[in-house]
């Protein structure tokens, strides 16, 4: 596993759109059951469908996804002419633990 730059992670989560992308990718079967090219739970969600869901162009979505990948929060898999995205749960959990420890966040 490579070392992720915390600044990249913070920047990735500084956008409500990128946060929402991570939220819908938490349950791809519910949000993208209409994907026919591959099982959204098994392989991930096609970039085109993500762009369509959020009403942005594919290049704009690709820029958002690139920031999430650079932060380590997203995994992209290429299959034929499509790119499929899914969350990296271990990276998200690690960041959450780092943030909790870094800010001394206590359960209330």
C-alpha positions in Angstrom: 0.0 0.0 0.0 1.4 3.4 -0.9 1.5 6.3 1.4 -1.4 8.7 0.7 -0.9 12.4 1.1 -3.3 13.7 3.8 -3.6 16.9 1.9 -5.0 15.0 -1.1 -7.5 13.2 1.1 -8.7 16.5 2.7 -9.0 18.1 -0.7 -11.0 15.1 -2.0 -13.5 15.4 0.8 -13.8 19.2 0.5 -16.4 18.9 -2.3 -20.0 18.0 -1.6 -20.2 16.4 -5.1 -17.2 14.1 -4.3 -18.8 13.3 -0.9 -22.0 12.4 -2.6 -20.2 10.2 -5.1 -18.7 8.2 -2.2 -22.2 8.0 -0.6 -23.9 6.5 -3.7 -21.0 4.2 -4.3 -21.6 2.8 -0.8 -24.7 1.0 -2.2 -24.2 0.7 -5.9 -26.8 -2.0 -6.2 -29.5 0.4 -5.1 -28.3 3.5 -7.0 -27.1 1.8 -10.2 -29.2 -1.4 -10.6 -29.9 -0.3 -14.2 -26.2 -0.7 -15.2 -26.2 -3.6 -17.8 -22.5 -3.7 -18.8 -21.4 -5.2 -15.5 -22.7 -5.9 -12.0 -22.2 -2.6 -10.1 -21.7 -4.4 -6.8 -19.1 -6.8 -8.2 -17.1 -4.5 -10.6 -18.1 -1.0 -9.8 -20.1 1.8 -11.5 -19.4 3.0 -14.9 -18.0 6.6 -15.1 -20.7 7.5 -17.7 -23.5 6.5 -15.3 -21.9 8.5 -12.5 -21.7 11.6 -14.7 -25.3 11.1 -15.8 -26.6 10.7 -12.2 -25.0 14.0 -11.1 -25.8 15.9 -14.3 -22.2 16.7 -15.2 -20.1 16.0 -18.3 -17.9 13.0 -18.4 -14.7 15.0 -18.3 -15.9 16.9 -15.2 -16.8 13.6 -13.5 -13.4 12.2 -14.5 -11.7 15.1 -12.7 -13.7 14.5 -9.6 -13.0 10.8 -9.7 -9.2 11.4 -10.3 -9.1 13.4 -7.0 -10.8 10.6 -5.2 -8.4 8.1 -6.7 -5.4 10.2 -5.8 -6.7 10.3 -2.2 -6.9 6.5 -2.2 -10.7 6.5 -1.6 -11.6 5.1 -5.0 -10.6 2.1 -7.1 -11.0 2.3 -10.9 -11.0 -0.8 -13.0 -10.8 -0.8 -16.8 -12.8 -3.4 -18.7 -12.9 -3.1 -22.5 -13.8 0.5 -23.2 -15.4 1.2 -19.8 -14.0 2.3 -16.5 -15.8 1.2 -13.4 -15.4 2.8 -10.0 -15.8 1.5 -6.4 -15.0 2.7 -3.0 -11.8 1.6 -1.2 -13.3 0.7 2.2 -10.0 0.1 3.9 -8.7 3.5 2.8 -11.8 5.3 4.0 -11.7 3.5 7.3 -8.0 4.3 7.8 -8.7 8.0 7.0 -11.5 8.0 9.5 -9.3 6.5 12.2 -6.5 9.0 11.4 -8.9 11.9 11.6 -10.4 10.7 14.9 -6.9 10.3 16.4 -5.5 13.5 14.9 -8.3 15.7 16.3 -8.7 13.6 19.5 -12.4 13.1 18.7 -14.2 11.3 21.5 -17.6 9.6 21.3 -20.3 11.6 23.0 
